[in-house]
Amino acid sequence: MSIITLLTDFGVSSPYVAQIKGVLATRQPESRVIDLTHSVPPQNVQAAAITLDDLAPWFPAGAVHVAVVDPGVGSDRRILAAHVGDWYFVLPDNGLISPLADRFAVKSVVALDRPEFWLSPVSNTFHGRDVMAPVAAAIARGVPLEELGESVDDWHRVHIPRPRVMSKSIQGEVIYVDSFGNLITNVSADDVHGDDVFRIGDRVVNGLVRSYSDRTAGQLVALIGSSGRLEFAVVDGNAAVQFGAGQGASVEVDLVGETQRVGDSQ
């Protein structure tokens, strides 16, 4: 059985998700449709790209991932179908596959230009339903990408900020706020040590905890989350709300002992 996943910024109660699922059920009823999330912050391409990068690799080879975070819908931006790593993607050409393309082989990317695979008429405001969903169904049926559009190599990249790693410190930033209000940063687990000192705004956290339950309710903690990134969280609370911090907030790590680096890198 083929798998098709959905990632959108529509919200959990949106009727638009059901419309996409209806198209998939009509065009490819044999496929299993799985919701990745519909809670990406509205029109936040960076957050969507990071979320897709975190989630897609957990699926088996051949899964088709549909990502509808599309602030340019109705404009002349292209819609892409891509084969990256072991998976297929159908998404707007706004950089959503950038992090995945940095980690996995880009085998094929086409710009969708074959209306015979789409619904008709096509809404100016809902390409996720009218173009992306039927194309995803076609890929799940085994239609090769080259039949869906012309090959392109100038697809749009989105810049995901990288931390500045120096000999005694790291300067990074929050790149995503999850549904619990945890502040996910661009600092990797590989760059830090449990004894380091972690700063966000005017708050200082000495050392990492292994899990949220290692501290009492209301405490600010730093830990390595399931994505392998440093995050700040308030135990049984919402760090983003409590500290008024969000995407782009600066973070700093004071490296201690064995984590100190020789030289700087960016």
ABEGO torsion letter per residue (X at the ends): XBBBBBBBAAEAABAAAAAAAAAAAAABAABBBBBABAABBBGBAAAAAAAAAAAAAABBBGBBBBBBBBAABGBABBBBBBBBEABBBBBBBAGAAAAAAAABBBABBBBBABAAABBOBBBAABAAAAAAAAAAAAAAAGBBAAAAEBBBAABBBBBBBBBBBBAABBBBBBABBBAAGBBBBABBAAABBAABBBBBEABBBBEBBABAAABBBGBBBBBBBAAGBBBBBBBGBBAAAAAGBBBGBBBBBBBBEAABBBEBBX
